[in-house]
Amino acid sequence: MQKENELEKIKLGFSSIVIFRNILKTKVIKKLIKFLNFEIRDNIDNIKKIDLYSEFLSELFKCDNNLADYILSQIFLDDNIYINKCILKKEINNNLKKILKNELNFFKYVSSFDFSSLFEKEYSKKISELEIKEIDFYKIYSEHIKNIDKKGYGIFYDNNMFVLDDKKNIIAVKHKDNQDIKKLYGYEAERNKVISNTKILLEGKKANNILLYGDAGTGKSSTVKAVANFFKDDGLRLIEIKKNQLNFITDIIESLSDSPLKFIIFIDDLTFSSNDDTFSYLKAVLEGGVNSFPNNIAVYVTSNYRHLIKENFGDRDGDDIHVEDTIQQIMSLTNRFGTIITFQRPDRDLFSEIVLSYAKENDIKIDKEELIKQAEAYAIRSAGRSPRVAKQFVEFFIQ
C-alpha cells in the first residue's frame, strides 16, 4: 500500500506542474512517466516493467548521471511564466510563489526517490542502478533568480553565442567559436577600445555602437567573439545577425530590451551595394527611431569598408545635386556609429611580433630570424601580412 501511495504521489506531482510544465515535454521525463503509468494487471509483466524503466535510464544517462542534476539543468533552461514576471519586474502574487515552492519541493522528492523500491526484491537486484542525489531545488533556484543578470535564464543560461533562424527565432550556436582574448596578438589598442565600450554596456550605461573596419584577416571578428567569451560570466551574450536578416533587427532588439542580460548584436563582414536599400533597417536602428535604443544592447559591425556601402564610379554620374546626395547616402550609415575602430594590415615589425607570439604559444623552438624569414615568404605567397596569415603559417609550420 505504501509503495502504491508513493507511486500515486509522484504521478500526481508531475500532472500538477504549472510553472515548469515544459519539463513534461523532455524525453527523459516522458519515459519516466510512461514507466510510472504502467498498469499492474492480474498477471504482472515484470519484463515489460524492467524494459520501460531501462528506457528511462538510457535516456537519462545520455544527459546526466542522476535525475536531480538533470532536473536542475532543465529548470535553469526553462523559459517559464515565473521567470518572465521576474524579468519584466511584474508583481508575483503569493499563489504563484506557493506553486513555485511546491513544484521545486516535488522535484526534490522525486529526484531522491529510490525507484528500485517499486520492484519486487527478486527483480530489484537485476535492474540498473540509479544514483540518488538530494538537492534543495527551492534554495538553489531562489539564488539563481537573484543572479539571472549574470547567470542567464532559458536559452541564455547555458550558452553565450546565438544566431537567428529563418523565422527570427534566437537559437544557440551548436559549435561556437571559442576565441580567447589572451591568444589574440597585436592590435592591443584597438581591442582595448572594444573592451572598454563593452564594460560600459555591462555597467548598464549607454554604450556606443561600434564599427570595426579594415583589411581582411586583421582580427576584427575574432576580437568581437573573444570579448563575448571573456565577459560571458558577467552576463554578456552575443547574437549574430546576417545581412539578409536585417529586417528582423528591430524586432530582436525590442524583444531583448527588458532582459537583465546584456547583448551584442553582431553583424559580420557587412557591405552594401549603393542600390541596396536593406541598409535602411540598420540605419533606422542606429538612429533610434521612435523608440530609444536600450541600454542593455550594443551593435558591433565588422567590414572591410569604412563606409559600408560600396561606391561605384557610376554613382557619381549626373548633376551636382545627385552626386552630393549619393555621397551623403554612402557616408550616412557609418556616421551613425559612436565608435569607429580601424584594423590596418600589420607592418613587418608587428607581423613578426604576432608570428613569434603564436610560435611561443605552440612551443616552436627555432632561430627567430629564420622563423620570421620563412613567415615573410609565406605571407608573400598568401594574401600578404595579417594575423590570420601569421596563425596559418605557424599551423602549417608545426604540421
N, C-alpha and C positions, 0 to 999 in steps of 0.2 A: 504493500500500500504506500509506504514512504517513497519507494522508487517511482511509483506512478505519479505521486503528488509533485515530486521534483521535476519529472518529465513535463507535466502539465504547466508547471511554473515557468519553465524555460520556453515552451511553446507559446504560452500566453505573453511572456515578456517580449518575444520577437513580434508577435501580432500587434502589440500595443505601442510599438515605436512610432513616434510622431516626428520628432526633430531629426533624428538620424535615419530616416526611412530609406535613404539611398543605400544604406549598408545591406538591405534586403535584396538588392539587385546584384550584389557581388557573387561570383561563382562559389566562393568558399561558404558563405552563409546560406546560399541556395541549397548546396549539397548537405550542409548541416541540418537545415530544416527538413529536407527530404528524408534524411535519416531519422529525425525525431518524429516525423509524421507517419513513419512505418507502422502500419496497423498490425497488432498482435491478434492473430486468429486462433482458433482451437488448436490447429497444428502449427506450432511456431516454426517459421522458416529462418533458422539461425544462420544459415549460409547467406541468405539474402540480406539479413541484418548486418552481418560482418562485411558483406560486399558494399553496402551503402555507407557504412562507417569508413571503410577503407577509401572509398571515392572521396569522401570529405577530407580525410587526412592527406591524400595525394594532392588535392587542390591546395590545401593549406600549406603544405611543405614546399610548394613552388614559391611561396611568398615569405613565410616566416616559420620559425621553429615551434611556435606556440600560438594559441588563439588570442592570448592577451596582447602580445605585440602586434598581431595582425589587426585586431580591432582598434588599437590605439592609433596605428598608422592611418586607418580608414577614417576615423573621426577627425583627425587633423586635416585630411584631404577633402573632407566633406564641406560642400558649399550649401549650408542649410539656413533655415529661417532665423535661427538664433544668432548665428554669426553675422548674417546680413543686417539684423537690427543693431548689433554692436558696431558694425562698420558705419552704418548710417546714423549712429548715435540716437536711435529711437528708443523710447521708453519700453522696457521689458517688464511686463506685468508679473505678479507673483505666481500666477498659474503656469506661465511658460518656464519660469525659474524652477518651479517644482517638477515639471515634466523633465527638464534637463537633468536635474539631480536624480530622479527616479531611473531614467534611461541609463545614465552613467553608472549608477549603482547596480543596475541589472547586468551591464557589461562586466562589471567586477565579479558578479556572482557566476555568470555563465563561463567566463574565461578561467575561473578557478575550479570549475566543476569537473569531477572525475567521471568521464563518460564510460570508462570501463565498468563502472558500477551498474550500468544498465544491462550488462551481460551476465548470464549465469556463470558461476565460478569455472566450470569446465571450459567455457569459451573465452572468458576474460583473459586467461593466460595466453591465448593464441592470437589475440589481436595486437596490432602495432601500438606501441606506447605513445602517448601524447604528453609532452611536458606541461605541467601545471604551474602557472605563474599568477600570483595575485597582485593586481595593480589597483591603486586608488585612482580610478579614472576621473572622478569628480575633482579631486585636488589638482591633478595634472592638467586637466582641461581648463580649469579656472585660471591657472598660471599661464596657460597658452593664450587665453583670451587677453590677458594683461599685456602680452608681448607680441600680438599679431602684427604690430607695425615693424617688427624685426623678423619674426619667425615666418610670417605669412599665413595664408589660410587657403583652403580649397586647392585649386590647381597651382596657386602661387606658393604653397607650403614647401613642396619638396623639389622645386625647380627654380631656376632664375633666368632662363632664356626661353623665349617663346616666338612663335610665328603665327600668321593668320592662315586659315584655310579659305576656300573659295566662298564660304558663307559668312565671312568675317568673324568666325569663332576663334578665340585665342587658344592655341594648343601648345603643349610643351614640346621643346626640341628633343628628339629621341637621342641623338648623338651630338651633344653640344660641343662647341669649340672651347676647350679648357685653357685658353690663353692665360699665361701667368705674367703679371706685370713685372715681376722680378727677372723675367727671362726675355724682356724686350730691351734691346741695347741701342744706345744712341737716342737722340731726339728727347732728352730729358725735359728740356724747357717746354717743348710742345706738349708733351704728355702731362706735365705738371699743371698746365692750364686746364686740361680736361679734368684732372683730379680735383683741382681747386673748385671748379664750377660744380662738379658732382657733389662735393662736400656741402656746398651751399644748398643744393637740392635736398640732400639728406637732412639738413637742418630745418627743412620746411620753409625756407626762404625762396624768394623769386630768383631762380637760376636762369642763365642765358641759354637760348637755343644755339647750338654750335654747328658750324660748317668746317669740316676738316677737308682741305683740298690740297692737291699736289701730285707729284709724279707717282706712277704705279709702283707698288711694292715697297713703299716707304713706311708702312705700318699704320696707316690711318684706321682701317677696320680692326686690326689687331689691338690697337690702343683702346678703342671703344669696348670691345669684348673683354679685354683684360681688366679694364676699370669696372665693368659689370660684375666680373668674377671676384674682384678684390673687395667690393662692397656688398657682396651677397648677404652676409650675416648682419648687415646694417639695414636690411630691408629694401635693397635695390633690386629691381627686376628689369630685364631688357626685352622689348618686343620688336622684332624686325618686321617691317612692312615693305613689300616690294613696290616697285614703281606702278605696276598695274593694279595695285590695291589702294592707291592714294585716295580714291573716292570713299574708302572706309575710314579714313583717318579721323575725321570729325567725330563719328560715332564711337570709335575706340577711345578717343580722349575723353569724351563725355562719360563713357561707361566706367572709366578708371578714376574720374575726378574726385570721388568720395572715398576712395580707398586710403587706408592708413599707410600703405606701402608707397614707395617712390618708384617712378618708372622712367626709363629712357626709351623713347620711340626712335628706333634705329632704322635709317634708310641708307643702304649701302650702294656705293658706285652709281650715284644718281646723275643723269644727264638728260636734258630735253632737247628736242629739235625746236627751232624757232616757231614752227607751226603746230607744236604740240601744246594743246591748252590744258592738259592734265596737271600742269604745274600750278594751275589756279587753286586746286584743292589744298596744296601745301602752303601756298601764299596766303590763303584765307585763314588757315590755322595759325600761321606765324604772326599775322596781323591781329589775331584775336577775335575778329568778327564781333558779333553782338555779345557773345559770352567772353568773359575774361579768361585768360589762359591759366589753368590750375597750377598751384604751387608744387604739386607732387609729380609733375611731368615736365620733361625737357626733351626736345627733339635734337638728335645728333645725326647729321648727314655727312657722308663722305662722297667725294667726287674728284675726278682728275681735272675738273674745270672750275675755276673760281666763280664764274658767273652762271654755272649750271646749265644755261641754255646756250647751245651751240649757235654761233652766229656765222651765217654763210655770206659770201660776197653778194649774193642776190638780195640779202636783207637790206643792203644799203642802196638798192635801186629806188628810183622815184624822186620826188621833190624833197626839199629840206625838211619839211614838217613830217613827212612819212619816215625819213631816216632818223630823225630825232625820237619819234615815237617808238621806233623799232629798238633803238639803243636803250631807251628808258625801260622798255619791256624786258629786255635781256638782263639789265642790271637790277631791276626792282626786287627780284626774288632774293638775291644774295644780300641785299641791303636790309632784309628782314631779320637776319641772324645777328644776335647780340655779340657773338664771338666768332671770329674767323681765324683759323689756325692753318698755317702753311707748312706742308711737309715737302721740302725740296730734296732732290736727288743728292745723296751724300758726296762730298769731295773725297779725294784719296785718303786723307787722314782719318775722316770719320768712318769711311768704309773699312779701312784697316782696323780701326778700333772695334768695330762691330764683328768683323771676322775673328779677331783674337778673342773676343768675349765668347762667341759661340764655340771656338776651339777649346777654350778653358772649360766651358760647361761640359764638353764631350771628352775631356781629358786627352786631348791630342797633344802629343809631345813631339815637336818638330821645330827646327830653327824658324824664328819669327819672320825673318826676311824672306826665307824660301816660301813659307806659307802665304805671305802677302803677295809675293810674286806670282804664285800659282793662282791665287784668288783674283788678281787683276786680269790674268789671262782668261780665267773662267768668265769674268764679267764681260770682257770684250766679246767672247763667243756667245754670251747670253744677251740679256736686254740692257746691259750696262750696269753700273753700280747701283745697288739698293740693298736694304736689309734683307729683303726676300732672297735676292741672289746670293748674299753672304751666307744665309742659312742653308740654301740649296747647295752651295759649294762645300760647306762643312759636312752636310749629309752625304754628298757624293764622295767626299774625301775619305770618310770613315767606312764606306762600303767595302 
